[in-house]
Amino acid sequence: MKAGIIITPNFLQMIRHLLFLLLLTTIIVSCSEENPIPEDKLIDIYVDILIAQDTVAAESVPIDSIKTMVLAKYDVNDSLYNFTIQYYNRHPERWEKFFNRAIEYVEKLKAAEK
């Protein structure tokens, strides 16, 4: 006589329930993950923060206040901004691309002022 698992209708029903719970958990987790701010928008935010800091440097406005105002302008909360910074910290090659594009954007703005 061979020993083995006896597959009963209750066992199959339990497996279906477990698979359903696993699928549901996967969907919930994947939907709840934030995506980083798109690079173009992050460049705009970053450059606006730099310009605002440069503009109000003499008035000694706290950097956090400047950042909060700029983030509000782009409808981005602090949590998403921090998540995006952490994302870029985990992907140094993206930081390099980001800074190169930000520099190009600043140079374009300076050329337009002349």
C-alpha positions as CSV (number, residue, x, y, z in Angstrom):
1,M,0.0,0.0,0.0
2,K,1.3,3.4,-0.9
3,A,1.2,6.3,1.5
4,G,0.2,9.6,0.1
5,I,-2.0,12.6,0.3
6,I,-5.7,12.0,0.0
7,I,-7.3,14.7,-2.0
8,T,-10.8,15.4,-0.8
9,P,-13.2,18.0,-1.9
10,N,-12.5,19.9,1.3
11,F,-8.8,19.9,0.6
12,L,-9.3,21.3,-2.9
13,Q,-11.6,24.0,-1.6
14,M,-9.0,24.9,1.0
15,I,-6.4,25.2,-1.8
16,R,-8.7,27.4,-3.9
17,H,-9.2,29.7,-0.9
18,L,-5.5,29.9,-0.2
19,L,-4.8,30.7,-3.9
20,F,-7.5,33.4,-3.9
21,L,-6.0,35.0,-0.7
22,L,-2.5,34.9,-2.3
23,L,-3.8,36.6,-5.4
24,L,-5.7,39.2,-3.4
25,T,-2.7,39.9,-1.3
26,T,-0.5,40.4,-4.4
27,I,-3.0,42.8,-5.9
28,I,-3.3,44.9,-2.8
29,V,0.5,45.1,-2.3
30,S,1.2,46.0,-5.9
31,C,-1.6,48.7,-5.9
32,S,-0.4,50.3,-2.7
33,E,3.2,50.9,-3.9
34,E,3.9,54.5,-4.7
35,N,5.6,55.3,-8.0
36,P,8.3,57.9,-7.9
37,I,7.6,61.3,-9.3
38,P,8.2,61.3,-13.1
39,E,11.7,62.6,-14.0
40,D,10.5,65.6,-16.0
41,K,8.3,66.8,-13.1
42,L,11.1,66.1,-10.5
43,I,13.4,68.3,-12.6
44,D,10.9,71.1,-12.6
45,I,10.5,70.8,-8.8
46,Y,14.2,70.6,-8.2
47,V,15.0,73.7,-10.4
48,D,12.1,75.7,-8.8
49,I,13.5,74.9,-5.4
50,L,17.0,76.0,-6.4
51,I,15.6,79.3,-8.0
52,A,13.4,80.0,-4.9
53,Q,16.3,79.4,-2.5
54,D,18.5,81.7,-4.6
55,T,15.8,84.4,-4.7
56,V,15.0,84.4,-1.0
57,A,18.5,83.7,0.3
58,A,18.8,87.3,1.6
59,E,15.5,87.0,3.5
60,S,16.6,83.8,5.3
61,V,13.5,81.8,4.6
62,P,13.9,78.3,5.9
63,I,14.6,75.7,3.1
64,D,11.8,73.5,4.4
65,S,9.3,76.3,3.8
66,I,10.6,76.8,0.3
67,K,10.4,73.1,-0.5
68,T,6.8,72.9,1.0
69,M,5.7,75.8,-1.2
70,V,7.2,74.3,-4.4
71,L,5.8,70.9,-3.7
72,A,2.3,72.4,-3.2
73,K,2.7,74.2,-6.6
74,Y,3.2,70.8,-8.3
75,D,0.6,69.0,-6.1
76,V,3.2,66.7,-4.6
77,N,3.2,65.8,-0.9
78,D,6.3,65.5,1.2
79,S,5.9,61.7,1.5
80,L,6.0,61.2,-2.3
81,Y,8.9,63.5,-2.6
82,N,10.9,61.7,0.0
83,F,9.9,58.3,-1.5
84,T,11.2,59.6,-4.9
85,I,14.5,60.7,-3.3
86,Q,15.0,57.3,-1.7
87,Y,14.2,55.7,-5.1
88,Y,16.9,57.7,-6.8
89,N,19.3,57.0,-4.0
90,R,18.9,53.3,-4.8
91,H,19.5,54.0,-8.5
92,P,22.7,56.1,-8.8
93,E,22.6,55.9,-12.6
94,R,19.2,57.6,-12.6
95,W,20.6,60.4,-10.3
96,E,23.4,61.0,-12.9
97,K,20.9,61.2,-15.7
98,F,18.6,63.4,-13.6
99,F,21.4,65.9,-12.7
100,N,22.6,66.1,-16.3
101,R,19.1,66.9,-17.5
102,A,18.6,69.4,-14.6
103,I,21.8,71.2,-15.5
104,E,20.7,71.4,-19.2
105,Y,17.3,72.8,-18.1
106,V,19.0,75.5,-15.9
107,E,21.3,76.4,-18.8
108,K,18.3,76.7,-21.1
109,L,16.6,79.0,-18.6
110,K,19.7,81.2,-18.2
111,A,20.0,81.5,-22.0
112,A,16.3,82.5,-22.3
113,E,16.9,85.3,-19.7
114,K,19.5,87.0,-22.0
